[in-house]
Structure formats: structure tokens, C-alpha cells
Amino acid sequence: MNRRDNRSKIALATYTPLEYKKLLTKAVDAGGLDKTWEEWLNNIESVRINFTAMGYECVGVAIQVDALEQFCLERGLENNGATRAEYASFLLRQQEQRQATQLMRQAKSHRKK
């Protein structure tokens, strides 16, 4: 196991320019968000640098605002910063579970040979 594997992971919600525009129309805290995708991109890179310097592994998680809105609706949550962080972590866990399942299938397949 290398040093990178020992670091705690942080899911960073990431957006395309179009999805960020959607976010600005849906988020209850939109007034506190960066006004443009370019501003957001600069700020998220600073966040990534800071967390990495503290020893965390930052994983960008692409957010689709419509799916985020569904997540909020199903759980009775508002589309705010805390919920977006929770959703990004949720998606990262799902991704890691799929990867683990795939690796297990591959290992079983190799043992059968």
C-alpha cells in the first residue's frame, strides 16, 4: 500500500459550466456562491490545494444538478452547501462500491481459470 492509499478522501463537488449555471438557479444559498463558473473553478482549486496540503486525497465528483435535486427531494433536504457536500460523498461511496464489486468479480474470474 502506498502513502496515497492511507490518506482520507474528500469528495469535491464539481460542475460543468452549464451545471453550475443550473446550480445558481436551484440552490437556496445561491447568493453566497461564486457568481460565475470561472470564479468557482479558481476557488475550488484553492480548496483542493489546501486539503491536499493537509494530507487529504481530493476526489472530484461530477454533479448533475437535476440528480442533486432528486436526492434533496427524496430526503427532504434543501439544496445548500452541506447537502451538496453530503451528495458528493454519497456519489463517491457509490463509485468506490462499484469499483470494489468489479475488482471482486475480476478476482473470481481469474481464480476460475
C-alpha atoms as a printed R data frame, in Angstrom:
    type eleno elety resid chain resno       x       y       z
1   ATOM     1    CA   MET     A     1   0.000   0.000   0.000
2   ATOM     2    CA   ASN     A     2   1.457   3.372  -0.909
3   ATOM     3    CA   ARG     A     3   1.245   6.632   1.027
4   ATOM     4    CA   ARG     A     4  -1.631   7.900  -1.108
5   ATOM     5    CA   ASP     A     5  -3.796   4.926  -0.111
6   ATOM     6    CA   ASN     A     6  -3.505   5.906   3.557
7   ATOM     7    CA   ARG     A     7  -4.924   9.391   3.111
8   ATOM     8    CA   SER     A     8  -8.522  10.186   3.908
9   ATOM     9    CA   LYS     A     9 -10.579  11.041   0.855
10  ATOM    10    CA   ILE     A    10 -12.627  14.171   0.444
11  ATOM    11    CA   ALA     A    11 -15.278  14.330  -2.262
12  ATOM    12    CA   LEU     A    12 -15.276  17.694  -4.023
13  ATOM    13    CA   ALA     A    13 -18.448  18.534  -5.894
14  ATOM    14    CA   THR     A    14 -17.514  19.612  -9.407
15  ATOM    15    CA   TYR     A    15 -19.650  21.162 -12.117
16  ATOM    16    CA   THR     A    16 -19.542  21.825 -15.822
17  ATOM    17    CA   PRO     A    17 -20.243  25.448 -16.773
18  ATOM    18    CA   LEU     A    18 -23.824  24.518 -17.700
19  ATOM    19    CA   GLU     A    19 -24.442  22.602 -14.470
20  ATOM    20    CA   TYR     A    20 -23.032  25.491 -12.438
21  ATOM    21    CA   LYS     A    21 -25.496  27.872 -14.082
22  ATOM    22    CA   LYS     A    22 -28.286  25.438 -13.148
23  ATOM    23    CA   LEU     A    23 -26.973  25.288  -9.598
24  ATOM    24    CA   LEU     A    24 -27.195  29.062  -9.287
25  ATOM    25    CA   THR     A    25 -30.908  28.889 -10.136
26  ATOM    26    CA   LYS     A    26 -31.693  25.991  -7.754
27  ATOM    27    CA   ALA     A    27 -29.525  26.408  -4.651
28  ATOM    28    CA   VAL     A    28 -31.117  28.045  -1.612
29  ATOM    29    CA   ASP     A    29 -27.735  29.597  -0.831
30  ATOM    30    CA   ALA     A    30 -27.053  30.831  -4.373
31  ATOM    31    CA   GLY     A    31 -26.394  34.370  -3.112
32  ATOM    32    CA   GLY     A    32 -23.310  33.114  -1.299
33  ATOM    33    CA   LEU     A    33 -21.935  31.148  -4.237
34  ATOM    34    CA   ASP     A    34 -19.412  32.356  -6.793
35  ATOM    35    CA   LYS     A    35 -21.208  34.361  -9.464
36  ATOM    36    CA   THR     A    36 -19.525  32.571 -12.383
37  ATOM    37    CA   TRP     A    37 -18.212  29.100 -13.125
38  ATOM    38    CA   GLU     A    38 -14.740  30.579 -13.701
39  ATOM    39    CA   GLU     A    39 -14.720  32.095 -10.201
40  ATOM    40    CA   TRP     A    40 -15.936  28.802  -8.754
41  ATOM    41    CA   LEU     A    41 -13.207  26.908 -10.639
42  ATOM    42    CA   ASN     A    42 -10.479  29.159  -9.225
43  ATOM    43    CA   ASN     A    43 -11.846  28.779  -5.708
44  ATOM    44    CA   ILE     A    44 -12.290  25.012  -5.857
45  ATOM    45    CA   GLU     A    45  -8.680  24.683  -6.998
46  ATOM    46    CA   SER     A    46  -7.590  26.637  -3.908
47  ATOM    47    CA   VAL     A    47  -9.719  24.333  -1.753
48  ATOM    48    CA   ARG     A    48  -8.122  21.291  -3.403
49  ATOM    49    CA   ILE     A    49  -4.617  22.651  -2.787
50  ATOM    50    CA   ASN     A    50  -5.382  23.368   0.876
51  ATOM    51    CA   PHE     A    51  -6.895  19.954   1.581
52  ATOM    52    CA   THR     A    52  -4.060  18.206  -0.235
53  ATOM    53    CA   ALA     A    53  -1.534  20.144   1.845
54  ATOM    54    CA   MET     A    54  -3.327  18.875   4.968
55  ATOM    55    CA   GLY     A    55  -2.849  15.299   3.759
56  ATOM    56    CA   TYR     A    56  -6.239  14.561   2.226
57  ATOM    57    CA   GLU     A    57  -6.846  12.982  -1.148
58  ATOM    58    CA   CYS     A    58  -9.338  15.160  -3.024
59  ATOM    59    CA   VAL     A    59 -11.593  13.379  -5.474
60  ATOM    60    CA   GLY     A    60 -13.629  15.461  -7.902
61  ATOM    61    CA   VAL     A    61 -17.189  14.204  -8.177
62  ATOM    62    CA   ALA     A    62 -19.190  15.465 -11.148
63  ATOM    63    CA   ILE     A    63 -22.569  16.763 -10.042
64  ATOM    64    CA   GLN     A    64 -25.664  16.855 -12.200
65  ATOM    65    CA   VAL     A    65 -27.989  19.370 -10.623
66  ATOM    66    CA   ASP     A    66 -31.182  17.526 -11.622
67  ATOM    67    CA   ALA     A    67 -29.931  14.395  -9.837
68  ATOM    68    CA   LEU     A    68 -28.921  16.520  -6.851
69  ATOM    69    CA   GLU     A    69 -32.412  17.991  -6.746
70  ATOM    70    CA   GLN     A    70 -33.874  14.452  -6.744
71  ATOM    71    CA   PHE     A    71 -31.528  13.489  -3.887
72  ATOM    72    CA   CYS     A    72 -32.777  16.523  -1.942
73  ATOM    73    CA   LEU     A    73 -36.427  15.759  -2.667
74  ATOM    74    CA   GLU     A    74 -36.136  12.099  -1.603
75  ATOM    75    CA   ARG     A    75 -34.516  13.064   1.707
76  ATOM    76    CA   GLY     A    76 -36.411  16.265   2.475
77  ATOM    77    CA   LEU     A    77 -33.233  18.346   2.260
78  ATOM    78    CA   GLU     A    78 -32.518  21.802   0.899
79  ATOM    79    CA   ASN     A    79 -30.030  22.312  -1.904
80  ATOM    80    CA   ASN     A    80 -27.364  24.022   0.199
81  ATOM    81    CA   GLY     A    81 -23.646  23.635   0.788
82  ATOM    82    CA   ALA     A    82 -23.986  20.929   3.426
83  ATOM    83    CA   THR     A    83 -26.333  18.875   1.269
84  ATOM    84    CA   ARG     A    84 -24.103  19.250  -1.796
85  ATOM    85    CA   ALA     A    85 -21.138  18.003   0.248
86  ATOM    86    CA   GLU     A    86 -23.236  15.077   1.508
87  ATOM    87    CA   TYR     A    87 -24.341  14.274  -2.042
88  ATOM    88    CA   ALA     A    88 -20.770  14.371  -3.384
89  ATOM    89    CA   SER     A    89 -19.699  11.977  -0.595
90  ATOM    90    CA   PHE     A    90 -22.668   9.738  -1.377
91  ATOM    91    CA   LEU     A    91 -21.678   9.589  -5.057
92  ATOM    92    CA   LEU     A    92 -18.037   8.874  -4.178
93  ATOM    93    CA   ARG     A    93 -19.070   5.962  -1.919
94  ATOM    94    CA   GLN     A    94 -21.254   4.574  -4.723
95  ATOM    95    CA   GLN     A    95 -18.360   4.850  -7.159
96  ATOM    96    CA   GLU     A    96 -15.988   3.096  -4.760
97  ATOM    97    CA   GLN     A    97 -18.522   0.321  -4.119
98  ATOM    98    CA   ARG     A    98 -18.907  -0.258  -7.874
99  ATOM    99    CA   GLN     A    99 -15.128  -0.408  -8.276
100 ATOM   100    CA   ALA     A   100 -14.795  -2.864  -5.380
101 ATOM   101    CA   THR     A   101 -17.525  -5.063  -6.833
102 ATOM   102    CA   GLN     A   102 -15.828  -5.011 -10.217
103 ATOM   103    CA   LEU     A   103 -12.464  -5.963  -8.683
104 ATOM   104    CA   MET     A   104 -14.077  -8.839  -6.787
105 ATOM   105    CA   ARG     A   105 -15.679 -10.120  -9.983
106 ATOM   106    CA   GLN     A   106 -12.345  -9.921 -11.776
107 ATOM   107    CA   ALA     A   107 -10.603 -11.793  -8.953
108 ATOM   108    CA   LYS     A   108 -13.249 -14.544  -9.023
109 ATOM   109    CA   SER     A   109 -12.913 -14.765 -12.786
110 ATOM   110    CA   HIS     A   110  -9.120 -15.199 -12.554
111 ATOM   111    CA   ARG     A   111  -9.446 -17.895  -9.849
112 ATOM   112    CA   LYS     A   112 -11.749 -19.943 -12.080
113 ATOM   113    CA   LYS     A   113  -9.168 -20.076 -14.852
